[in-house]
């Protein structure tokens, strides 16, 4: 403090005043949320979290926008950040797999979209329509494997009758509609992929299960693949880089 007081005239133009510190505090508070999301995405990220993370950031932008700014400079930076975020937020519409990760997540389903996008009902209907197109085109008419058909043929007449009676209510809607309009189910520490791999889900949604597994096997970003690729240099030294894949594998 003594040094600052003695050299105040020299550093006066570079010293931070009260308003500067307030602005820095606002910037730190605003960016802290982005840091948290970046850490989560770099650690363990699944496809369903991509859109939910962006929905959360959209909420963060809206909440920040509705409170007082520390100054015009912060507002200008905030506005530029919002324009950039909105660009990528809208780009998710071009890849229906992102919203498919939401609709096929047992703890989210359509209820999540209806709540998070309640101010834009057209978004919800368009998203459901896009994912339903994938379902109808690639999965709905898929033929069950022979072993499943053989298992059904092994049932006696009464078991086939009972199976038909018990499944009547479920047949009112196809598997896709029955699932996305169903009640949300908590899955604890499981991932959505682990949940869909359970035998119960395969039995209840034999066709939709295939779609869900395909969707949740998609890596949401290249982080993990790049990490594994970069780690390969520890397996093969530079002077042995001409070795074939079979030799390295052995």
C-alpha positions in Angstrom: 0.0 0.0 0.0 2.9 2.4 0.8 4.4 1.7 -2.6 1.0 2.4 -4.3 0.6 5.6 -2.5 4.1 6.8 -3.3 3.7 5.9 -7.0 0.1 6.8 -7.4 0.8 9.4 -10.0 2.7 6.9 -12.2 0.1 4.2 -12.1 -3.1 6.3 -11.8 -4.2 5.4 -15.3 -3.6 1.7 -14.8 -5.2 1.4 -11.4 -8.5 -0.4 -11.0 -11.3 1.6 -9.4 -14.4 0.4 -7.7 -16.4 0.1 -10.9 -13.6 -1.9 -12.6 -13.6 -4.4 -9.7 -17.4 -4.7 -9.9 -17.1 -5.4 -13.6 -14.5 -8.1 -13.1 -16.7 -9.7 -10.5 -19.6 -9.8 -13.0 -17.3 -11.3 -15.6 -16.0 -14.0 -13.2 -19.5 -14.9 -12.0 -20.8 -15.2 -15.6 -17.9 -17.3 -16.9 -17.7 -19.6 -13.9 -20.7 -21.5 -15.2 -19.1 -22.0 -18.5 -16.0 -23.4 -16.8 -18.1 -25.9 -14.8 -19.8 -27.1 -18.0 -16.5 -27.4 -19.8 -15.0 -29.5 -17.0 -18.1 -31.8 -17.0 -18.0 -32.2 -20.8 -14.3 -33.0 -20.8 -14.6 -35.6 -18.0 -17.6 -37.9 -18.8 -20.1 -36.6 -21.3 -23.0 -38.4 -22.9 -25.1 -37.5 -25.9 -28.1 -36.6 -23.8 -26.1 -34.0 -21.9 -25.1 -32.0 -24.9 -28.5 -30.4 -25.3 -29.3 -30.3 -21.6 -26.0 -28.4 -21.0 -27.0 -25.9 -23.7 -30.4 -25.5 -22.2 -28.8 -24.8 -18.9 -26.5 -22.2 -20.5 -29.5 -20.7 -22.2 -31.1 -20.3 -18.8 -27.9 -18.8 -17.5 -27.9 -16.2 -20.3 -31.5 -15.3 -19.7 -31.0 -15.0 -16.0 -27.9 -12.8 -16.4 -29.7 -10.7 -19.0 -32.6 -9.9 -16.6 -30.4 -8.5 -13.9 -28.5 -5.2 -13.7 -25.2 -4.9 -15.5 -22.1 -3.4 -13.9 -21.5 -1.2 -16.9 -21.9 -0.8 -20.7 -18.7 -2.6 -21.5 -20.0 -5.8 -19.8 -23.3 -5.5 -21.7 -21.5 -5.3 -25.0 -19.4 -8.4 -24.2 -22.5 -10.2 -23.0 -24.3 -9.4 -26.2 -21.5 -10.7 -28.4 -21.4 -13.9 -26.3 -25.1 -14.4 -26.6 -25.0 -14.0 -30.4 -22.3 -16.7 -30.7 -24.1 -19.0 -28.3 -27.4 -18.6 -30.1 -25.7 -19.6 -33.4 -24.5 -22.9 -32.1 -27.7 -23.5 -30.1 -29.7 -23.3 -33.3 -27.3 -25.6 -35.1 -28.3 -28.5 -32.9 -31.6 -28.5 -34.9 -29.6 -29.9 -37.9 -28.7 -33.0 -36.0 -31.8 -34.7 -34.5 -29.6 -37.2 -32.6 -29.1 -34.5 -29.9 -32.8 -34.3 -29.2 -33.1 -38.0 -29.6 -30.8 -38.3 -26.7 -33.3 -36.4 -24.6 -36.4 -38.2 -25.9 -34.9 -41.6 -25.4 -33.5 -40.9 -21.9 -35.7 -42.7 -19.4 -35.4 -39.8 -16.9 -36.1 -37.0 -19.4 -38.4 -38.0 -22.4 -40.8 -35.5 -23.9 -41.6 -34.1 -20.5 -38.2 -32.5 -20.4 -38.7 -30.7 -23.7 -42.2 -29.6 -22.8 -40.9 -28.0 -19.6 -37.6 -26.5 -20.9 -39.1 -25.2 -24.2 -42.5 -24.3 -22.9 -42.2 -20.8 -24.4 -41.5 -22.3 -27.8 -44.0 -25.2 -28.4 -43.1 -25.3 -32.1 -39.6 -26.3 -31.1 -41.0 -29.3 -29.2 -43.2 -30.5 -32.0 -40.5 -30.1 -34.6 -38.0 -31.9 -32.5 -40.3 -34.9 -31.9 -41.2 -35.0 -35.6 -37.5 -35.1 -36.6 -36.7 -38.0 -34.2 -39.9 -39.8 -35.1 -38.8 -39.7 -38.8 -35.6 -41.6 -37.8 -37.7 -44.1 -35.9 -40.1 -44.7 -38.7 -37.5 -44.8 -41.4 -34.8 -47.0 -39.8 -36.2 -48.9 -36.9 -40.0 -49.3 -36.8 -40.2 -51.9 -39.5 -37.1 -53.8 -38.5 -37.6 -57.5 -38.5 -36.9 -59.2 -35.1 -34.0 -61.7 -35.1 -35.0 -65.3 -35.8 -34.2 -66.4 -32.2 -36.9 -64.0 -30.8 -39.4 -65.3 -33.4 -38.6 -68.9 -32.5 -39.0 -68.0 -28.8 -42.5 -66.7 -29.6 -43.3 -69.9 -31.6 -42.4 -72.1 -28.6 -45.3 -70.6 -26.6 -48.4 -72.8 -26.3 -51.8 -71.5 -27.3 -52.7 -70.2 -23.9 -49.4 -68.3 -23.5 -49.8 -66.7 -26.9 -53.4 -65.6 -25.9 -52.3 -64.2 -22.6 -49.4 -62.3 -24.2 -51.8 -60.8 -26.7 -54.3 -59.8 -24.0 -51.5 -58.3 -21.8 -50.0 -56.3 -24.6 -53.3 -54.9 -25.9 -52.9 -51.7 -23.9 -49.3 -51.3 -25.1 -50.3 -51.7 -28.7 -52.5 -48.6 -28.7 -49.3 -46.6 -29.4 -46.1 -47.7 -31.2 -43.0 -48.2 -29.1 -41.7 -44.7 -29.8 -44.8 -42.9 -28.7 -45.4 -45.2 -25.8 -41.9 -44.5 -24.4 -41.6 -40.7 -25.0 -45.1 -40.0 -23.5 -44.5 -42.4 -20.6 -43.6 -41.4 -17.1 -40.0 -40.4 -16.3 -38.0 -43.0 -14.5 -34.9 -42.2 -12.4 -31.8 -44.3 -13.3 -29.5 -43.2 -10.5 -25.8 -43.5 -11.4 -26.5 -45.5 -14.6 -26.1 -44.0 -18.0 -29.0 -44.1 -20.4 -27.1 -46.7 -22.5 -26.7 -49.0 -19.5 -30.4 -48.7 -18.8 -31.3 -49.6 -22.4 -29.0 -52.6 -22.3 -31.0 -54.2 -19.5 -33.0 -57.3 -20.6 -36.2 -55.7 -19.3 -36.0 -52.8 -21.8 -35.2 -55.2 -24.6 -38.3 -57.1 -23.8 -40.6 -54.0 -23.4 -39.2 -52.1 -26.4 -37.5 -54.6 -28.7 -37.4 -52.3 -31.7 -36.9 -48.9 -29.9 -34.2 -50.5 -27.9 -32.1 -50.9 -31.0 -32.5 -47.2 -31.9 -31.7 -46.1 -28.3 -28.5 -48.2 -28.2 -27.4 -46.8 -31.6 -28.1 -43.3 -30.4 -26.4 -43.5 -27.1 -23.3 -45.2 -28.6 -22.6 -42.0 -30.5 -19.7 -40.1 -28.8 -21.0 -36.5 -28.2 -17.6 -35.1 -29.0 -14.1 -36.2 -30.1 -12.4 -35.6 -26.7 -12.2 -39.2 -25.7 -11.2 -40.4 -29.1 -8.4 -37.8 -29.3 -7.2 -38.7 -25.9 -6.9 -42.4 -26.9 -5.3 -41.5 -30.2 -2.8 -39.3 -28.4 -2.0 -42.0 -25.9 -1.1 -44.4 -28.7 2.4 -42.7 -28.9 3.1 -44.3 -25.6 2.4 -47.7 -27.1 4.5 -47.3 -30.2 7.8 -45.4 -30.2 8.6 -43.1 -33.1 11.3 -45.5 -34.4 8.8 -48.3 -34.6 6.0 -46.4 -36.3 6.2 -48.5 -39.4 4.9 -51.5 -37.6 1.6 -52.9 -38.9 -1.6 -52.8 -36.8 -1.4 -56.6 -36.2 2.1 -56.4 -34.8 1.2 -53.6 -32.5 -1.9 -55.5 -31.4 0.1 -58.6 -30.6 
